[in-house]
Amino acid sequence: MVPEAVGNSVQDALVAPTVGEPVDGDLSRELEDVAHRAWPPLREQRVGGWVLRESAGSSRRGNSVWARGDVGDIAGALDAVGEFYATAGLLPMVQITPVSMPSAIHEVLDAAGFDDTGPTDVCIADLGEIGERLAAGATGNVPARPGSSRPTAVNGHRTILLDTVGGTWLDVAGQVLATFAGQRAGTLGVLANLAMPAAYVLCMVDGVPVAVGRGTVDGDWLGVYSMATVPAARGRGAARAVLARLVVWAVDAGASRAYLQVEQTSTAARRLYAALGFRPVYRYSYRRLHAASPQRPWHQPWRRE
């Protein structure tokens, strides 16, 4: 993906630390641990400190290597990666964060021809601050009781809190998100594996479903996921209404902070999240290997032969 230019100070607020700038390693590792639990793969294999994840092709995170810890032999580890994903019918992909290990992984993947895609910022915010900023721009009824499942309205957007993912929710998500369209089977399998509180919000305008979002609570963290608004309803406050409902639910569940992942090219979403108080902690991306070798079911360019 080609990054879009940042055009104003609100968007600038979501510029992640650049190479060479200090990154909070402990917080980054904590957020990756939480995100792994919030999107548990259908199948995983440990190779040293790496976690090889596979989820029937649903999402890059669920079908990539989490380079969480060190490996003794990086070439041998990549051999195992190739075999794992060949068995799954997928090409190798590695998620790279500022705390990926070993430190030489970047150079090895560069030399092997893995391309770089999907630069994404992991951002956090205090739920109290999000709530205050949402309330400052809201008109209408905000949920009076945390966790209330009754329909509520914010700025003319009616939101419904669901305990499980339903047909209407999936239909809206499938119009916007690939994970709920062609990759739906794998995605539903992942969601069925969740071992933490989860909520699904459906937003409607004049009886028509226009937006969705989902949340997970892990300790004091609210994970904000699957935020999607149909094209005809964008820019009118639907995402704010969905997020407002998730925040109230999460506070009732014991959360005090929120995290989310927003791609560098998602200009409108970045503008919204920055305005609501989110700040970036670190950036990650995915390294993909597209080359194939007729001699092997996968290509091993990291091997010098």
SELO-341350 format. One record per residue (C-alpha): residue number from 1; residue in one letter; x, y, z. Coordinates in nm, 2 decimals. Each point is the difference from the previous one (the first is absolute). Layout:
BEGIN
NUM, A, X, Y, Z
...
This chain:
BEGIN
1, M, 0.00, 0.00, 0.00
2, V, 0.11, 0.36, -0.07
3, P, -0.03, 0.22, 0.30
4, E, -0.22, 0.30, -0.04
5, A, 0.13, 0.35, 0.07
6, V, -0.09, 0.14, 0.34
7, G, -0.19, 0.32, -0.06
8, N, -0.07, 0.16, 0.33
9, S, 0.09, 0.02, 0.36
10, V, -0.27, -0.24, 0.11
11, Q, 0.14, -0.27, -0.23
12, D, 0.35, 0.09, 0.11
13, A, -0.09, -0.11, 0.35
14, L, 0.00, -0.36, -0.11
15, V, 0.35, 0.00, -0.15
16, A, 0.17, -0.29, 0.17
17, P, 0.36, 0.01, 0.13
18, T, 0.24, -0.02, -0.30
19, V, 0.30, -0.22, -0.03
20, G, 0.26, 0.10, 0.26
21, E, -0.25, 0.16, 0.23
22, P, -0.05, -0.17, 0.34
23, V, -0.30, -0.24, 0.02
24, D, -0.15, -0.13, 0.33
25, G, 0.11, -0.36, -0.03
26, D, -0.19, -0.13, 0.30
27, L, -0.32, 0.17, -0.11
28, S, 0.04, -0.12, -0.35
29, R, 0.05, -0.36, 0.11
30, E, -0.30, 0.02, 0.23
31, L, -0.22, 0.13, -0.28
32, E, 0.11, -0.28, -0.23
33, D, -0.07, -0.25, 0.26
34, V, -0.35, 0.14, 0.05
35, A, -0.06, 0.02, -0.37
36, H, 0.10, -0.36, -0.04
37, R, -0.26, -0.11, 0.26
38, A, -0.26, 0.23, -0.17
39, W, 0.05, -0.17, -0.34
40, P, 0.10, -0.36, 0.09
41, P, 0.11, -0.20, -0.31
42, L, -0.17, -0.32, -0.09
43, R, 0.33, -0.18, -0.01
44, E, 0.34, 0.09, 0.13
45, Q, 0.34, -0.15, 0.03
46, R, 0.30, 0.11, 0.21
47, V, 0.34, 0.02, -0.15
48, G, 0.24, 0.12, 0.27
49, G, -0.14, 0.34, 0.10
50, W, -0.21, 0.04, -0.32
51, V, -0.37, -0.08, -0.02
52, L, -0.12, -0.12, -0.34
53, R, -0.37, 0.09, -0.04
54, E, -0.25, -0.13, -0.25
55, S, -0.37, 0.09, -0.02
56, A, -0.13, -0.13, -0.34
57, G, 0.13, 0.31, -0.17
58, S, -0.21, 0.24, 0.21
59, S, 0.20, 0.32, 0.08
60, R, 0.37, 0.06, -0.02
61, R, 0.05, -0.02, 0.37
62, G, -0.16, -0.34, 0.02
63, N, 0.21, -0.14, -0.28
64, S, 0.35, 0.13, 0.07
65, V, 0.30, -0.06, 0.22
66, W, 0.00, 0.18, 0.33
67, A, 0.38, 0.05, 0.06
68, R, -0.06, 0.02, 0.38
69, G, 0.33, -0.14, 0.11
70, D, 0.34, -0.11, -0.12
71, V, 0.09, -0.31, -0.21
72, G, 0.33, -0.16, 0.00
73, D, 0.03, -0.06, -0.38
74, I, -0.20, 0.26, -0.20
75, A, 0.04, -0.19, -0.33
76, G, -0.12, -0.32, 0.17
77, A, -0.29, 0.19, 0.15
78, L, -0.10, 0.14, -0.35
79, D, 0.02, -0.36, -0.14
80, A, -0.26, -0.09, 0.26
81, V, -0.21, 0.30, -0.09
82, G, 0.01, -0.10, -0.37
83, E, -0.12, -0.35, 0.08
84, F, -0.27, 0.12, 0.24
85, Y, -0.16, 0.24, -0.25
86, A, 0.05, -0.23, -0.30
87, T, -0.21, -0.26, 0.19
88, A, -0.27, 0.26, 0.05
89, G, 0.01, 0.11, -0.36
90, L, 0.14, 0.34, 0.08
91, L, 0.31, 0.19, -0.08
92, P, 0.23, 0.10, 0.29
93, M, -0.07, 0.33, 0.18
94, V, 0.17, 0.15, 0.31
95, Q, -0.14, 0.27, 0.22
96, I, 0.27, 0.25, 0.08
97, T, -0.01, 0.23, 0.31
98, P, 0.27, 0.21, 0.17
99, V, 0.04, -0.29, 0.25
100, S, 0.02, -0.29, -0.25
101, M, 0.28, -0.24, 0.06
102, P, 0.27, -0.07, -0.09
103, S, 0.11, 0.35, -0.08
104, A, 0.15, -0.12, -0.33
105, I, -0.34, -0.12, -0.13
106, H, -0.04, 0.32, -0.20
107, E, 0.32, -0.04, -0.20
108, V, -0.07, -0.37, -0.06
109, L, -0.35, 0.06, -0.13
110, D, 0.13, 0.29, -0.22
111, A, 0.27, -0.22, -0.15
112, A, -0.25, -0.28, -0.06
113, G, -0.24, 0.23, -0.20
114, F, -0.28, 0.02, 0.25
115, D, -0.20, 0.32, -0.09
116, D, -0.15, 0.24, 0.25
117, T, -0.37, 0.06, 0.02
118, G, -0.27, 0.13, 0.23
119, P, 0.18, 0.25, 0.22
120, T, -0.22, 0.04, 0.31
121, D, 0.01, 0.21, 0.31
122, V, -0.10, -0.14, 0.34
123, C, -0.16, 0.28, 0.20
124, I, -0.12, 0.03, 0.35
125, A, -0.22, 0.24, 0.20
126, D, -0.16, 0.03, 0.34
127, L, -0.37, -0.10, 0.00
128, G, -0.09, 0.30, 0.22
129, E, 0.15, 0.24, -0.25
130, I, -0.17, -0.17, -0.30
131, G, -0.33, 0.02, 0.18
132, E, 0.04, 0.37, 0.08
133, R, 0.09, 0.08, -0.36
134, L, -0.29, -0.20, -0.13
135, A, -0.24, 0.16, 0.24
136, A, 0.12, 0.35, -0.10
137, G, -0.11, -0.07, -0.36
138, A, -0.31, -0.20, 0.07
139, T, -0.37, 0.09, -0.01
140, G, -0.28, -0.24, 0.09
141, N, 0.00, -0.29, 0.25
142, V, 0.32, -0.15, 0.12
143, P, -0.03, -0.34, 0.19
144, A, -0.07, 0.09, 0.36
145, R, 0.10, -0.33, 0.14
146, P, 0.33, -0.16, -0.10
147, G, -0.06, -0.32, -0.19
148, S, -0.36, 0.07, -0.08
149, S, -0.11, -0.21, -0.30
150, R, -0.30, 0.21, -0.08
151, P, 0.01, 0.21, -0.32
152, T, 0.14, 0.35, 0.05
153, A, 0.04, 0.30, -0.23
154, V, 0.29, 0.23, -0.04
155, N, -0.02, 0.28, -0.26
156, G, -0.29, -0.18, -0.17
157, H, 0.18, -0.33, -0.01
158, R, -0.17, -0.29, 0.17
159, T, 0.24, -0.26, 0.15
160, I, -0.07, -0.35, 0.11
161, L, 0.24, -0.20, 0.22
162, L, 0.02, -0.37, -0.08
163, D, 0.16, -0.29, 0.19
164, T, 0.06, -0.20, -0.31
165, V, 0.07, 0.07, -0.36
166, G, -0.33, -0.01, -0.20
167, G, -0.11, 0.00, -0.36
168, T, -0.07, 0.37, -0.04
169, W, 0.33, 0.09, 0.17
170, L, 0.18, -0.24, -0.23
171, D, -0.18, 0.14, -0.31
172, V, 0.12, 0.35, 0.08
173, A, 0.35, -0.11, 0.09
174, G, 0.02, -0.20, -0.32
175, Q, -0.07, 0.31, -0.21
176, V, 0.32, 0.16, 0.13
177, L, 0.24, -0.25, 0.15
178, A, 0.16, -0.29, -0.19
179, T, 0.02, -0.20, 0.32
180, F, -0.38, -0.01, 0.01
181, A, -0.05, -0.05, -0.37
182, G, 0.20, -0.26, -0.19
183, Q, 0.19, -0.10, 0.31
184, R, -0.31, -0.03, 0.22
185, A, 0.04, -0.37, 0.09
186, G, 0.34, 0.04, 0.15
187, T, -0.10, 0.32, 0.17
188, L, -0.30, -0.16, 0.17
189, G, 0.23, -0.28, 0.12
190, V, 0.23, 0.25, 0.16
191, L, -0.28, 0.18, 0.17
192, A, -0.13, -0.34, 0.13
193, N, 0.34, -0.05, 0.17
194, L, -0.01, 0.32, 0.20
195, A, 0.05, -0.05, 0.37
196, M, -0.09, 0.35, 0.12
197, P, -0.30, 0.22, 0.01
198, A, -0.10, 0.13, -0.34
199, A, -0.28, 0.23, -0.13
200, Y, -0.13, 0.09, -0.34
201, V, -0.16, 0.33, -0.08
202, L, -0.24, 0.06, -0.28
203, C, -0.08, 0.36, -0.10
204, M, -0.32, 0.09, -0.19
205, V, -0.14, 0.32, -0.16
206, D, -0.37, 0.01, -0.07
207, G, -0.02, -0.37, 0.04
208, V, 0.28, -0.07, -0.24
209, P, 0.32, -0.17, 0.13
210, V, 0.30, 0.22, -0.10
211, A, 0.30, -0.08, 0.23
212, V, 0.14, -0.26, 0.23
213, G, 0.28, -0.05, 0.25
214, R, 0.11, -0.26, 0.25
215, G, 0.19, 0.01, 0.33
216, T, 0.19, -0.23, 0.22
217, V, 0.10, 0.05, 0.37
218, D, 0.32, -0.14, 0.13
219, G, 0.09, 0.12, 0.35
220, D, -0.02, 0.38, -0.02
221, W, 0.03, 0.01, -0.38
222, L, -0.29, 0.05, -0.24
223, G, 0.10, -0.12, -0.35
224, V, -0.18, 0.19, -0.27
225, Y, -0.05, -0.22, -0.32
226, S, -0.20, -0.04, -0.32
227, M, -0.10, 0.37, -0.02
228, A, -0.19, 0.03, -0.33
229, T, -0.24, 0.25, -0.15
230, V, -0.17, -0.05, -0.33
231, P, 0.12, 0.25, -0.26
232, A, -0.33, 0.19, -0.03
233, A, -0.01, 0.08, 0.38
234, R, 0.36, 0.10, 0.05
235, G, 0.10, 0.33, 0.15
236, R, -0.33, 0.04, 0.19
237, G, 0.09, -0.13, 0.35
238, A, -0.08, -0.37, -0.03
239, A, 0.34, -0.11, 0.11
240, R, -0.01, 0.24, 0.30
241, A, -0.33, -0.15, 0.11
242, V, 0.14, -0.35, -0.03
243, L, 0.31, 0.09, 0.20
244, A, -0.21, 0.18, 0.27
245, R, -0.20, -0.32, 0.06
246, L, 0.31, -0.21, 0.02
247, V, 0.16, 0.23, 0.25
248, V, -0.30, -0.01, 0.23
249, W, -0.01, -0.38, -0.02
250, A, 0.38, -0.03, 0.06
251, V, -0.01, 0.22, 0.31
252, D, -0.27, -0.22, 0.15
253, A, 0.22, -0.30, -0.07
254, G, 0.29, 0.16, 0.19
255, A, 0.21, 0.15, -0.28
256, S, 0.17, 0.34, 0.04
257, R, 0.21, 0.02, -0.32
258, A, -0.06, -0.07, -0.37
259, Y, 0.22, -0.11, -0.28
260, L, -0.06, -0.03, -0.37
261, Q, 0.19, -0.07, -0.32
262, V, -0.04, 0.25, -0.29
263, E, 0.17, -0.03, -0.34
264, Q, 0.21, 0.28, -0.11
265, T, -0.22, 0.05, -0.31
266, S, -0.33, 0.02, 0.19
267, T, 0.00, 0.38, 0.01
268, A, -0.36, 0.06, 0.12
269, A, 0.03, -0.26, 0.28
270, R, 0.33, 0.15, 0.11
271, R, -0.15, 0.35, 0.02
272, L, -0.29, -0.13, 0.21
273, Y, 0.22, -0.19, 0.24
274, A, 0.24, 0.28, 0.05
275, A, -0.29, 0.24, 0.07
276, L, -0.12, -0.24, 0.27
277, G, 0.34, -0.01, 0.18
278, F, 0.18, -0.31, -0.14
279, R, 0.37, 0.02, -0.03
280, P, 0.24, -0.24, -0.18
281, V, 0.23, -0.23, 0.19
282, Y, 0.17, -0.18, -0.29
283, R, -0.04, -0.10, -0.36
284, Y, 0.00, -0.35, -0.14
285, S, -0.02, -0.14, -0.35
286, Y, 0.00, -0.34, -0.18
287, R, 0.28, -0.15, -0.21
288, R, -0.13, -0.22, -0.27
289, L, 0.18, -0.25, -0.23
290, H, -0.15, -0.02, -0.35
291, A, 0.27, -0.19, -0.18
292, A, -0.05, -0.37, -0.07
293, S, 0.26, -0.26, -0.09
294, P, -0.07, -0.29, -0.24
295, Q, 0.24, -0.21, 0.20
296, R, -0.19, 0.04, 0.33
297, P, -0.36, 0.06, 0.10
298, W, 0.13, 0.32, 0.16
299, H, 0.29, 0.23, -0.08
300, Q, 0.29, 0.01, 0.24
301, P, 0.21, 0.30, -0.12
302, W, 0.15, 0.03, 0.35
303, R, 0.20, -0.32, -0.08
304, R, 0.33, 0.07, -0.18
305, E, 0.04, -0.29, -0.24
